[in-house]
């Protein structure tokens, strides 16, 4: 059973790192959007292509208040929730299986 526990621990760690990196990608995209970036820059294109599929549905659901886009904040809060709930649950399950 310890092999399955180690597998769950590894999956939880990979998910934690992935969520952490994606959160920073969203933060960087939000900060870059304040300075009117060059849309032909490959880094800017990567940031937009990697975050737009997640931000667009949230943007449609939330109204824009005072010209401020709150969709990055909502997605970051959702990522934090997933990390604190789902990843922590996987780690706890792995710990109990040992």
N, C-alpha and C positions, 0 to 999 in steps of 0.2 A: 504494500500500500504506500510505502514511502516514495516509490517511483512516481506514482500518480500525484502525490503531494508535491514532489519536486517539479513535475510538469506544470501543475497549477501555479506554483510560485514563479516559475519562469514566464508563463503566460501573463501573470499579473504584472511582473516587472516590465515586460515588453510593452504591455498596454499603458502602464504608467509613463514610460519614456515617450511612447508615441503621442499620448495625450498632451504631455508637457511640451514636446516639440511643436505640435500643431497649435497649441495655445500661443506660443511665441510667434509662429508664422502669422496668426491672426493679429496679434499685437503689432508686429512689424508692418503688416499691410495697412492697419488703421493709421499708424504714425506716418507712413509714406503717403497716404491719401491726403494728408494735410498740406503737403508741399507741391502738389500738382506734378507728379512724376512723368517722365517720358514714357508713353505707352508702348514704345517699341523696344524698350530696354528688356533684355531677357529675364532679368531678376524680377522686374515688375510684372511681366507677363506670367512668370511662374507663380508669383504671389496671388495674382488675380485668378489664374486657372485653378489653383489648389484650394482657394478659400471660397470662391463664388458659389459652388454647388451647395455649400453649407449656409452661407450668409443669405443667399437669395430667398429661400423659403421663409426665413425669419424676417427678412426685410419686407416681404409681402404681407406677413401677419401683423407686423408692428407699424403703426403710423409714424411718420417722420415728424418729430416735435421740434419746433423752432429751428428747423434745418439741420438737426443733429441726427445722425444715423446711430441708433442704439443696438443694431444687430450684432456688432462685434462683442459688445458687453454681454448680451444675452447668450451668445454662443460660448464665450469664456466661462460664464457661470454654469452653463450646461456641462462643459468639459470638467470643471471643478467638481460638480456633482457626481459625474460618472467616475472620476478618480476617487472621490471620497466614499462613494457607495459601492460601485461595482468592483473596482480594483481592490478595495479594502475587504470586500466580501470574499473575493477569490483568495486573498492572502489568509484570511481567517479560516476559510475552509481547508486550505492547504495545511495550516498549522494544526487544525483539529485532526487531520488524517494521519499525522505523524505518530 
